[in-house]
Amino acid sequence: MEVSRTDTSLLGRWWWGVDRWTMAALFTLIIVGCIMAMATGSARMRDLSAAAQIVRQLLFPAMAVCCIIGLSLLSPRWVVRLSWLGLLGALALTAATLVIGTEIKGGRRWLHLAGQSLQPSEFLKPMLAIICAWLLVKGQSHGRLLALAAACVPVALAVLILKQQPDVGMLAVVVMVFMAQIFMWGLPLPFIVVGAAGALGVGVLAFFMHGHVRVRISSWWSTIWDPQPPAFPPTQEERSLMAYGNGGLWGQGPGEGRVKAHLPDADADFVFAVVGEEFGLAVCLLLLAIFAFIVLRGIMRLAAEKDMFVALAVTGLLTQFGLQAFINMGSTLRLIPTKGMTLPLVSYGGSSMLAIAIGMGLLLALTRRRSIRRDATV
């Protein structure tokens, strides 16, 4: 693609301002996701014809690419406007799951619309990151305490709804992203300590109030401190480790994995273990490097950033992206208790992939270099 540096059109300004390296890394993850969707042979599509499966597997990645490119064209002002609309819509739909949602594995997190399953809470994360940053900066003119209180309102609403679903993992991600933002904002240390203590208290309550949380944490804790010979039949964590062991350094080859047939949600929650079995440790490390590159590249783009709104919003989006990747990979490696969370842009799943694509498109829009930057907080 040849675009002159003197081209002042929308395309020219976008091409020379957008972070093309980050965009290329994101597209690489999407391509890997397409390969893994075909390699895992998703059980969700076994009743479809081969042609229909290919279309279904490529539809969401194509939409994700369009979201990343389209949203990266936005100005910061339009990022805020669309985020407000997105947040209100996501909150309304997430609340609707409590009434008309479909219960799966003990949680009401999905809506069935036009024959598709939608998890609205996925779209809460990027929108909350943008709006909380806007409220923190906009409210400073009325006092920092009032700004913090205003930013806590949408987070509290989201936490209350997620607690009712219940979705403890998503709740934890939302809270940790917000804490990263207020830390970047410059909240005094005593407030941060109180917030961390409160988050820990909520975690303890979740342990005692929700049986599935207690089972997962207890199972993980026992394997760490009192390892036993593998059970029969093996647990999902043991099967995940078996997949890595079966793959070795270079893997068994695309579609040749055997342990993946016994992994729950091999195309989503445990897709990293399938990568390890079929492509080996080498490709797992390459994927890890790509995720690290996107996060570190985003931090580097903020080094010279003078707009506090952009700095806070990008901090939230990067924290969400990196944290979700860590939770997915860490749970398959038994570093943390298992949590049903997808690997960004790699796992199969329309809601998750589109939500991450929206977040990354907004990130590219905010980190674009502009010759003249209007006040993004207006």
C-alpha positions as CSV (number, residue, x, y, z in Angstrom):
1,M,0.0,0.0,0.0
2,E,1.5,3.3,-1.2
3,V,0.3,6.5,0.5
4,S,2.2,9.7,0.2
5,R,3.2,11.4,3.4
6,T,1.9,14.6,2.0
7,D,-1.6,13.0,1.5
8,T,-3.9,15.0,3.8
9,S,-7.0,12.9,3.1
10,L,-8.6,10.8,5.8
11,L,-6.9,7.7,4.5
12,G,-3.5,9.4,4.3
13,R,-3.7,10.8,7.8
14,W,-4.9,7.5,9.2
15,W,-2.2,5.4,7.4
16,W,0.7,7.6,8.7
17,G,-0.8,8.1,12.2
18,V,-2.0,4.6,13.1
19,D,0.3,2.1,14.8
20,R,0.7,-0.3,11.9
21,W,2.9,-2.7,13.9
22,T,0.2,-3.2,16.5
23,M,-2.4,-3.6,13.8
24,A,-0.3,-6.2,12.1
25,A,0.1,-8.1,15.4
26,L,-3.6,-8.1,15.9
27,F,-4.3,-9.4,12.4
28,T,-1.7,-12.2,13.1
29,L,-3.7,-13.3,16.1
30,I,-6.9,-13.3,14.1
31,I,-5.3,-15.5,11.4
32,V,-4.1,-17.9,14.1
33,G,-7.6,-17.9,15.5
34,C,-9.0,-18.9,12.1
35,I,-6.4,-21.8,11.8
36,M,-7.3,-23.0,15.3
37,A,-11.0,-22.9,14.7
38,M,-10.6,-25.2,11.8
39,A,-8.1,-27.4,13.6
40,T,-10.3,-28.0,16.6
41,G,-13.4,-28.9,14.6
42,S,-15.7,-27.1,16.9
43,A,-18.5,-29.3,18.3
44,R,-20.8,-26.3,18.0
45,M,-20.8,-26.8,14.2
46,R,-20.8,-30.5,13.6
47,D,-24.3,-30.5,12.3
48,L,-23.4,-28.0,9.6
49,S,-22.0,-28.7,6.1
50,A,-18.3,-28.2,5.4
51,A,-19.0,-25.0,3.4
52,A,-21.2,-23.7,6.2
53,Q,-18.6,-24.4,8.8
54,I,-15.9,-22.5,6.8
55,V,-18.3,-19.5,6.4
56,R,-19.2,-19.5,10.1
57,Q,-15.5,-19.8,11.2
58,L,-14.4,-16.9,9.0
59,L,-17.4,-14.7,9.6
60,F,-16.5,-13.4,13.0
61,P,-12.8,-12.9,12.1
62,A,-13.8,-10.9,9.1
63,M,-16.1,-8.7,11.2
64,A,-13.3,-8.3,13.8
65,V,-10.9,-7.0,11.1
66,C,-13.6,-4.5,9.9
67,C,-14.1,-3.4,13.5
68,I,-10.4,-2.8,14.1
69,I,-9.9,-0.8,10.9
70,G,-13.2,1.1,11.0
71,L,-12.9,2.2,14.7
72,S,-9.2,3.1,14.3
73,L,-10.4,5.9,11.9
74,L,-12.3,7.7,14.7
75,S,-11.3,10.8,16.5
76,P,-11.0,10.8,20.3
77,R,-14.3,12.8,20.4
78,W,-16.2,10.2,18.5
79,V,-14.6,7.4,20.6
80,V,-16.2,9.0,23.7
81,R,-19.6,9.4,22.0
82,L,-19.8,5.9,20.7
83,S,-18.5,4.5,24.0
84,W,-21.4,6.2,25.9
85,L,-23.9,4.5,23.5
86,G,-22.1,1.2,23.7
87,L,-21.9,1.3,27.5
88,L,-25.6,2.1,27.9
89,G,-26.5,-0.7,25.4
90,A,-24.2,-3.2,27.0
91,L,-25.5,-2.5,30.5
92,A,-29.1,-2.8,29.4
93,L,-28.5,-6.1,27.6
94,T,-26.4,-7.5,30.4
95,A,-29.2,-6.7,32.8
96,A,-31.7,-8.3,30.4
97,T,-29.8,-11.6,30.8
98,L,-31.1,-11.8,34.4
99,V,-34.7,-11.9,33.1
100,I,-34.6,-13.5,29.6
101,G,-31.1,-14.9,29.5
102,T,-30.2,-18.5,28.8
103,E,-28.7,-20.4,31.8
104,I,-25.5,-22.4,30.9
105,K,-23.3,-24.0,33.5
106,G,-25.1,-22.3,36.3
107,G,-24.8,-18.8,35.0
108,R,-27.2,-16.5,33.0
109,R,-24.8,-14.7,30.7
110,W,-26.2,-15.2,27.2
111,L,-29.0,-13.9,25.1
112,H,-30.3,-15.6,22.0
113,L,-30.9,-13.1,19.3
114,A,-31.6,-14.0,15.6
115,G,-30.4,-17.5,16.1
116,Q,-27.1,-16.4,17.7
117,S,-25.8,-16.4,21.2
118,L,-24.6,-13.1,22.6
119,Q,-22.8,-12.4,25.8
120,P,-23.4,-8.7,26.4
121,S,-21.0,-8.5,29.4
122,E,-18.0,-8.9,27.0
123,F,-18.9,-5.5,25.5
124,L,-18.9,-3.9,28.9
125,K,-15.2,-4.1,29.4
126,P,-13.9,-1.8,26.6
127,M,-16.8,0.7,27.0
128,L,-16.2,0.9,30.8
129,A,-12.5,1.6,30.2
130,I,-13.2,4.5,27.9
131,I,-16.0,6.0,30.0
132,C,-14.3,5.7,33.3
133,A,-11.3,7.5,31.9
134,W,-13.5,10.2,30.5
135,L,-15.3,10.7,33.9
136,L,-12.0,10.8,35.8
137,V,-10.6,13.5,33.6
138,K,-13.8,15.5,33.1
139,G,-14.8,15.4,36.7
140,Q,-11.4,16.8,37.9
141,S,-12.7,20.4,37.4
142,H,-15.2,19.7,40.2
143,G,-12.7,18.0,42.5
144,R,-10.9,14.7,42.4
145,L,-13.1,13.0,45.0
146,L,-16.2,13.8,42.9
147,A,-14.5,12.6,39.8
148,L,-13.7,9.3,41.4
149,A,-17.2,8.9,42.7
150,A,-18.6,9.6,39.2
151,A,-16.3,7.0,37.7
152,C,-17.3,4.4,40.3
153,V,-21.0,4.6,39.3
154,P,-20.9,2.7,36.0
155,V,-18.4,0.2,37.6
156,A,-20.7,-0.4,40.5
157,L,-23.7,-1.0,38.2
158,A,-21.7,-3.5,36.1
159,V,-20.4,-5.3,39.3
160,L,-24.0,-5.6,40.7
161,I,-25.3,-7.1,37.5
162,L,-22.3,-9.4,37.0
163,K,-22.6,-10.6,40.6
164,Q,-26.3,-11.6,39.9
165,Q,-25.4,-13.7,36.8
166,P,-23.0,-14.8,38.5
167,D,-19.8,-14.1,36.5
168,V,-17.1,-13.8,39.1
169,G,-14.3,-13.9,36.6
170,M,-15.7,-11.0,34.5
171,L,-16.4,-9.1,37.7
172,A,-12.8,-9.5,38.7
173,V,-11.5,-8.3,35.4
174,V,-13.7,-5.2,35.4
175,V,-12.5,-4.3,39.0
176,M,-8.8,-4.8,38.2
177,V,-9.0,-2.7,35.0
178,F,-10.6,0.1,37.0
179,M,-8.0,-0.1,39.7
180,A,-5.2,0.1,37.1
181,Q,-6.8,3.2,35.7
182,I,-7.2,5.0,39.1
183,F,-3.6,4.0,40.0
184,M,-2.5,5.7,36.7
185,W,-4.7,8.6,37.5
186,G,-2.7,9.2,40.7
187,L,-5.0,8.1,43.5
188,P,-3.3,8.4,46.9
189,L,-1.9,5.2,48.2
190,P,-4.2,4.8,51.2
191,F,-7.2,4.8,48.8
192,I,-5.6,2.1,46.7
193,V,-4.9,0.0,49.7
194,V,-8.5,0.3,50.8
195,G,-9.7,-0.6,47.3
196,A,-7.4,-3.6,47.2
197,A,-8.7,-4.8,50.6
198,G,-12.3,-4.4,49.4
199,A,-11.6,-6.4,46.2
200,L,-10.0,-9.1,48.4
201,G,-13.0,-9.1,50.6
202,V,-15.3,-9.5,47.6
203,G,-13.2,-12.5,46.5
204,V,-13.5,-14.1,49.9
205,L,-17.3,-13.7,49.8
206,A,-17.4,-15.2,46.3
207,F,-15.5,-18.2,47.6
208,F,-18.0,-18.9,50.3
209,M,-21.2,-17.9,48.4
210,H,-20.6,-19.6,45.0
211,G,-20.0,-23.3,45.0
212,H,-18.3,-23.4,41.6
213,V,-15.8,-20.8,42.7
214,R,-15.0,-22.7,45.8
215,V,-14.6,-26.0,43.9
216,R,-12.2,-24.5,41.3
217,I,-10.0,-22.7,43.9
218,S,-9.9,-25.7,46.2
219,S,-9.0,-28.0,43.4
220,W,-6.2,-25.8,42.2
221,W,-4.9,-25.2,45.7
222,S,-4.8,-28.9,46.5
223,T,-2.8,-29.6,43.3
224,I,-0.3,-26.9,44.1
225,W,0.4,-27.8,47.8
226,D,-0.5,-31.5,47.8
227,P,0.1,-33.0,44.3
228,Q,-1.3,-36.4,43.7
229,P,-1.0,-38.9,40.9
230,P,-3.3,-38.1,38.0
231,A,-6.9,-39.0,38.6
232,F,-8.9,-41.3,36.4
233,P,-10.6,-39.9,34.5
234,P,-8.2,-37.0,34.4
235,T,-9.5,-33.5,35.4
236,Q,-9.6,-30.8,32.7
237,E,-6.5,-29.2,34.1
238,E,-4.6,-32.6,33.9
239,R,-5.9,-33.1,30.3
240,S,-4.6,-29.6,29.4
241,L,-1.1,-30.4,30.8
242,M,-1.2,-33.7,28.9
243,A,-1.9,-31.8,25.7
244,Y,1.2,-29.7,26.2
245,G,3.3,-32.7,27.0
246,N,2.0,-34.5,23.9
247,G,2.9,-31.6,21.7
248,G,6.5,-31.2,22.9
249,L,8.7,-28.6,21.2
250,W,7.3,-28.7,17.6
251,G,3.8,-30.3,18.1
252,Q,2.0,-33.1,16.5
253,G,0.9,-31.1,13.4
254,P,-2.3,-29.3,12.4
255,G,-5.3,-31.4,13.2
256,E,-3.3,-34.3,14.6
257,G,-3.9,-33.6,18.3
258,R,-5.5,-36.4,20.2
259,V,-5.9,-35.0,23.8
260,K,-7.9,-32.0,22.4
261,A,-10.9,-34.4,21.8
262,H,-11.2,-34.7,25.6
263,L,-10.8,-31.0,26.5
264,P,-13.9,-29.0,27.4
265,D,-14.3,-26.0,25.0
266,A,-11.1,-26.9,23.1
267,D,-11.8,-24.1,20.6
268,A,-12.4,-21.5,23.3
269,D,-11.2,-21.8,26.9
270,F,-8.5,-24.4,26.2
271,V,-7.4,-23.3,22.8
272,F,-3.9,-22.5,24.0
273,A,-3.5,-26.1,25.1
274,V,-4.6,-27.2,21.6
275,V,-1.9,-24.9,20.1
276,G,0.6,-26.5,22.4
277,E,-0.4,-30.0,21.3
278,E,-0.5,-29.4,17.6
279,F,2.1,-26.7,17.1
280,G,4.4,-27.2,20.1
281,L,6.2,-25.0,22.6
282,A,7.8,-22.9,19.8
283,V,4.4,-21.6,18.6
284,C,3.1,-21.1,22.1
285,L,6.1,-18.9,22.9
286,L,5.6,-17.0,19.6
287,L,2.0,-16.3,20.6
288,L,3.1,-15.2,24.0
289,A,5.6,-12.8,22.4
290,I,2.8,-11.3,20.2
291,F,0.6,-10.6,23.2
292,A,3.5,-9.1,25.1
293,F,4.5,-7.0,22.0
294,I,1.0,-5.5,21.7
295,V,0.9,-4.6,25.4
296,L,4.4,-3.2,25.5
297,R,4.0,-1.4,22.2
298,G,0.9,0.3,23.6
299,I,2.8,1.4,26.7
300,M,5.6,2.8,24.6
301,R,3.0,4.9,22.6
302,L,1.9,6.4,25.8
303,A,5.4,7.5,26.8
304,A,5.0,10.9,25.0
305,E,1.3,11.2,25.6
306,K,0.2,14.5,27.2
307,D,-3.6,13.9,27.1
308,M,-4.6,12.3,30.4
309,F,-7.9,10.9,29.0
310,V,-6.0,9.0,26.3
311,A,-3.4,7.7,28.8
312,L,-6.2,6.4,31.2
313,A,-8.3,4.9,28.4
314,V,-5.4,3.1,26.8
315,T,-4.2,1.9,30.2
316,G,-7.6,0.3,30.7
317,L,-7.8,-1.3,27.3
318,L,-4.3,-2.7,27.5
319,T,-4.9,-4.0,31.0
320,Q,-8.0,-5.7,29.9
321,F,-6.3,-7.3,26.9
322,G,-3.2,-8.5,28.7
323,L,-5.1,-9.7,31.8
324,Q,-7.6,-11.7,29.7
325,A,-4.7,-13.3,27.8
326,F,-2.9,-14.1,31.1
327,I,-6.0,-15.6,32.7
328,N,-6.6,-17.9,29.7
329,M,-3.0,-19.1,29.3
330,G,-2.4,-19.3,33.0
331,S,-5.5,-21.5,33.7
332,T,-4.5,-24.0,31.0
333,L,-1.0,-24.2,32.5
334,R,-2.5,-24.6,36.0
335,L,-0.8,-21.4,37.2
336,I,-4.1,-20.1,38.4
337,P,-7.6,-21.6,39.0
338,T,-9.5,-22.4,35.9
339,K,-11.7,-19.7,34.5
340,G,-13.9,-19.8,31.4
341,M,-12.3,-16.9,29.6
342,T,-11.3,-16.8,26.0
343,L,-7.8,-16.1,24.5
344,P,-8.2,-12.7,22.8
345,L,-8.8,-12.9,19.0
346,V,-7.6,-16.6,19.0
347,S,-10.5,-18.4,20.7
348,Y,-13.6,-19.2,18.8
349,G,-16.5,-17.1,20.0
350,G,-18.3,-14.2,18.3
351,S,-19.0,-12.0,21.4
352,S,-15.5,-12.2,22.8
353,M,-13.8,-11.7,19.4
354,L,-15.9,-8.7,18.5
355,A,-15.6,-7.1,21.9
356,I,-11.8,-7.5,21.9
357,A,-11.7,-6.1,18.3
358,I,-13.8,-3.1,19.4
359,G,-11.4,-2.5,22.2
360,M,-8.3,-2.7,20.0
361,G,-9.9,-0.6,17.3
362,L,-10.6,2.1,20.0
363,L,-7.0,1.7,21.3
364,L,-5.6,2.3,17.7
365,A,-7.8,5.3,17.3
366,L,-6.6,6.9,20.6
367,T,-2.9,6.2,20.0
368,R,-2.9,7.6,16.4
369,R,-0.4,10.3,15.9
370,R,-2.1,13.6,14.9
371,S,-0.6,16.9,13.8
372,I,-3.5,18.7,15.6
373,R,-5.3,16.9,18.4
374,R,-8.6,18.4,19.6
375,D,-9.5,18.1,23.3
376,A,-10.7,14.5,23.5
377,T,-12.6,15.1,26.8
378,V,-15.1,17.6,25.3
